Amino acid sequence: MIKKIKIEIEQSLLDDLKSKIKLTRWPDEIEGSGWTYGANLIYMKELADYWMTYFDWRKTENEINKFDNFIALIDGHRIHFLRIKGKGEKSVPIILTHGWPSSFLEMLKLIPLLTENPGTSFDLIIPSMPGYGFSQKITRPGCNVSFIADLWHKLMTELGYDKYGLHGGDFGAGVSTALSMKYPENVIGLHLNYIPGNYVPVLEENEEFSKEENDYLDSEEDWYSREGGYSLEQNTKPLTLAYGLNDSPVGLCAWIVEKMYGWSDIRGYIGNVFSMDELLSNVTLYWITETIHSSMRLYSENSKNPLIIGKNSFINIPVGIAHFRYEDPFPPRRFIDRGFNVQHWSEFPVGGHFPAMENPALLAQDIIEFFGKIS
């Protein structure tokens, strides 16, 4: 069952949000420390003041409602998605899947770029993963990227698409990869700007990783020792963290914005990449839907279900990779080739973890070029 909806958040929720921002108890910080210890205090106070005084969720809501929003009931789970038909001579159906700590809002800038291309355009399906945005929270164990892949395939079948393409970053890359493993006969091609964190390539007997691959694995371990505290907590004790983040809007905002700052090509200032309205639209979505805990749980669920890819589970469908410079750590080509049939590889000298927001024109063009080659 699929039902068209309009997004309309109760005003009382928005009024309560502003009241809670006003009551924030601020921490201290080490003088001149900037973002070294986490979300910068000066910036967070500016952002909170803007949130309380100037930010208007209704503008975001109006942007969302410019597109057709739906709720699909798939295996008893309510899944929110956007559906936008392509206007080109040939339109390829494609699912764009977001990650954490973003949401379906991450993909909005791609919509005109992918649907209005006169040659190859796309019929876009942009879902919210379970426990994110307006999709249902799943409160039993097992909601990992493989589980979500099954939901996405059933959604596309319900929509009448027997063949379709995939694009994803972050957890969206994991969902898209799992879909490609489980339903290769239905997937036209897989385009990624991130390699799933739970991807484990299987070596042949007596085979070893190259020096370049081992150097990457060392750099990944170093990165997690410096930047991965959030991941360890979300992997192991997400509920404990959620009590504070679900109750304090500024706490929630700091947790998310720190990642937007640290994982992006900000060139010294977060405002070079993201406007306050863009940052706060995403954080407000998490707040009004109370989905920070349900979104973080995906870390724990995925850690129990690695994507083991090797000779017997190799992804044979065509794969396109877009590597943006500040997506770090990023595996070398050989490491990826062990599990993926890479037929398209692009290196970009700019951009980070959120290219759909940071560099939408570059990402959209790469998606168009890849699917133009294979379809």
NORNORPE-V45691 format. One record per residue. N is the residue number from 1. RES is the residue in one letter. SS is DSSP state (H for helix, E for strand, C for the rest). PHI is phi in whole degrees, -180 to 180 (NA if undefined). Layout:
n | res | ss | phi
N | RES | SS | PHI
N | RES | SS | PHI
This chain:
n | res | ss | phi
1 | M | C | NA
2 | I | E | -127
3 | K | E | -127
4 | K | E | -76
5 | I | E | -133
6 | K | C | -124
7 | I | C | -81
8 | E | C | -143
9 | I | C | -86
10 | E | C | -62
11 | Q | H | -61
12 | S | H | -61
13 | L | H | -66
14 | L | H | -71
15 | D | H | -66
16 | D | H | -63
17 | L | H | -58
18 | K | H | -64
19 | S | H | -63
20 | K | H | -72
21 | I | H | -61
22 | K | H | -62
23 | L | C | -92
24 | T | C | -57
25 | R | C | -98
26 | W | C | -87
27 | P | C | -80
28 | D | C | -93
29 | E | C | -154
30 | I | C | -73
31 | E | C | -57
32 | G | C | 69
33 | S | C | -83
34 | G | C | 58
35 | W | C | -103
36 | T | C | -61
37 | Y | C | -99
38 | G | C | 135
39 | A | C | -59
40 | N | C | -63
41 | L | H | -64
42 | I | H | -62
43 | Y | H | -65
44 | M | H | -64
45 | K | H | -67
46 | E | H | -64
47 | L | H | -66
48 | A | H | -65
49 | D | H | -64
50 | Y | H | -64
51 | W | H | -59
52 | M | H | -77
53 | T | H | -102
54 | Y | C | -120
55 | F | C | -64
56 | D | C | -125
57 | W | H | -59
58 | R | H | -62
59 | K | H | -66
60 | T | H | -62
61 | E | H | -60
62 | N | H | -64
63 | E | H | -64
64 | I | H | -62
65 | N | C | -78
66 | K | C | -68
67 | F | C | -109
68 | D | E | -76
69 | N | E | -104
70 | F | E | -138
71 | I | E | -119
72 | A | E | -108
73 | L | E | -98
74 | I | E | -117
75 | D | C | 53
76 | G | C | 83
77 | H | E | -109
78 | R | E | -83
79 | I | E | -118
80 | H | E | -87
81 | F | E | -156
82 | L | E | -100
83 | R | E | -134
84 | I | E | -132
85 | K | C | -80
86 | G | C | -75
87 | K | C | -110
88 | G | C | -80
89 | E | C | -63
90 | K | E | -133
91 | S | E | -119
92 | V | E | -98
93 | P | E | -68
94 | I | E | -148
95 | I | E | -99
96 | L | E | -105
97 | T | E | -115
98 | H | C | -80
99 | G | C | -133
100 | W | C | -112
101 | P | C | -99
102 | S | C | -95
103 | S | C | -163
104 | F | H | -59
105 | L | H | -60
106 | E | H | -57
107 | M | H | -92
108 | L | C | -62
109 | K | C | -67
110 | L | H | -78
111 | I | H | -57
112 | P | H | -66
113 | L | H | -67
114 | L | H | -98
115 | T | H | -97
116 | E | C | -106
117 | N | C | -65
118 | P | C | -67
119 | G | C | -86
120 | T | E | -87
121 | S | E | -117
122 | F | E | -136
123 | D | E | -86
124 | L | E | -93
125 | I | E | -116
126 | I | E | -122
127 | P | E | -90
128 | S | C | -96
129 | M | C | -62
130 | P | C | -53
131 | G | C | 82
132 | Y | C | -124
133 | G | C | 53
134 | F | C | -96
135 | S | C | -85
136 | Q | C | -67
137 | K | C | -78
138 | I | C | -107
139 | T | C | -105
140 | R | C | -115
141 | P | C | -62
142 | G | C | 107
143 | C | C | -82
144 | N | C | -117
145 | V | H | -65
146 | S | H | -68
147 | F | H | -62
148 | I | H | -66
149 | A | H | -58
150 | D | H | -62
151 | L | H | -62
152 | W | H | -64
153 | H | H | -63
154 | K | H | -66
155 | L | H | -63
156 | M | H | -64
157 | T | H | -64
158 | E | H | -63
159 | L | C | -81
160 | G | C | 93
161 | Y | C | -101
162 | D | C | -83
163 | K | C | -125
164 | Y | E | -159
165 | G | E | -100
166 | L | E | -136
167 | H | E | -141
168 | G | E | -164
169 | G | C | -133
170 | D | C | 53
171 | F | H | -61
172 | G | H | -62
173 | A | H | -68
174 | G | H | -66
175 | V | H | -62
176 | S | H | -66
177 | T | H | -66
178 | A | H | -62
179 | L | H | -61
180 | S | H | -67
181 | M | H | -71
182 | K | H | -89
183 | Y | C | -133
184 | P | C | -62
185 | E | C | -71
186 | N | C | -104
187 | V | E | -98
188 | I | E | -72
189 | G | E | -168
190 | L | E | -122
191 | H | E | -117
192 | L | E | -130
193 | N | C | -114
194 | Y | C | -160
195 | I | C | -101
196 | P | C | -50
197 | G | C | -66
198 | N | C | -101
199 | Y | E | -77
200 | V | E | -124
201 | P | E | -75
202 | V | C | -96
203 | L | C | -86
204 | E | C | -70
205 | E | C | -58
206 | N | C | 68
207 | E | C | -92
208 | E | C | -129
209 | F | C | -67
210 | S | C | -72
211 | K | H | -60
212 | E | H | -61
213 | E | H | -68
214 | N | H | -66
215 | D | H | -63
216 | Y | H | -63
217 | L | H | -62
218 | D | H | -66
219 | S | H | -68
220 | E | H | -65
221 | E | H | -63
222 | D | H | -65
223 | W | H | -62
224 | Y | H | -67
225 | S | H | -68
226 | R | H | -93
227 | E | H | -121
228 | G | C | -97
229 | G | H | -59
230 | Y | H | -59
231 | S | H | -68
232 | L | H | -63
233 | E | H | -66
234 | Q | H | -71
235 | N | H | -71
236 | T | H | -111
237 | K | C | -135
238 | P | H | -64
239 | L | H | -64
240 | T | H | -60
241 | L | H | -64
242 | A | H | -66
243 | Y | H | -57
244 | G | H | -74
245 | L | H | -69
246 | N | C | -78
247 | D | C | -106
248 | S | C | -114
249 | P | H | -62
250 | V | H | -71
251 | G | H | -61
252 | L | H | -60
253 | C | H | -61
254 | A | H | -63
255 | W | H | -60
256 | I | H | -80
257 | V | H | -66
258 | E | H | -57
259 | K | H | -73
260 | M | H | -62
261 | Y | H | -70
262 | G | H | -76
263 | W | C | -104
264 | S | C | -119
265 | D | C | -85
266 | I | C | -83
267 | R | C | 55
268 | G | C | 94
269 | Y | C | -149
270 | I | H | -60
271 | G | H | -68
272 | N | H | -70
273 | V | C | -118
274 | F | C | -121
275 | S | C | -76
276 | M | H | -61
277 | D | H | -64
278 | E | H | -66
279 | L | H | -61
280 | L | H | -75
281 | S | H | -61
282 | N | H | -66
283 | V | H | -65
284 | T | H | -63
285 | L | H | -60
286 | Y | H | -61
287 | W | H | -68
288 | I | H | -70
289 | T | H | -96
290 | E | C | 50
291 | T | C | -115
292 | I | H | -65
293 | H | H | -70
294 | S | H | -64
295 | S | H | -75
296 | M | H | -68
297 | R | H | -58
298 | L | H | -62
299 | Y | H | -61
300 | S | H | -65
301 | E | H | -65
302 | N | H | -69
303 | S | H | -63
304 | K | C | -89
305 | N | C | -142
306 | P | C | -66
307 | L | E | -90
308 | I | E | -86
309 | I | E | -123
310 | G | C | -154
311 | K | C | -57
312 | N | C | -92
313 | S | C | -137
314 | F | C | -62
315 | I | E | -85
316 | N | E | -87
317 | I | E | -65
318 | P | E | -62
319 | V | E | -124
320 | G | E | -117
321 | I | E | -120
322 | A | E | -115
323 | H | E | -102
324 | F | E | -91
325 | R | C | -53
326 | Y | C | -98
327 | E | C | -81
328 | D | C | -138
329 | P | C | -82
330 | F | C | -126
331 | P | C | -67
332 | P | C | -70
333 | R | H | -55
334 | R | H | -61
335 | F | H | -64
336 | I | H | -75
337 | D | H | -61
338 | R | C | -66
339 | G | C | -124
340 | F | E | -126
341 | N | E | -83
342 | V | E | -76
343 | Q | E | -115
344 | H | E | -149
345 | W | E | -139
346 | S | E | -124
347 | E | E | -111
348 | F | E | -114
349 | P | C | -79
350 | V | C | -133
351 | G | C | 90
352 | G | C | -138
353 | H | C | -77
354 | F | C | -122
355 | P | H | -63
356 | A | H | -63
357 | M | H | -99
358 | E | H | -75
359 | N | C | -138
360 | P | H | -61
361 | A | H | -66
362 | L | H | -65
363 | L | H | -65
364 | A | H | -61
365 | Q | H | -64
366 | D | H | -69
367 | I | H | -62
368 | I | H | -62
369 | E | H | -64
370 | F | H | -62
371 | F | H | -72
372 | G | H | -65
373 | K | H | -72
374 | I | H | -105
375 | S | C | -116
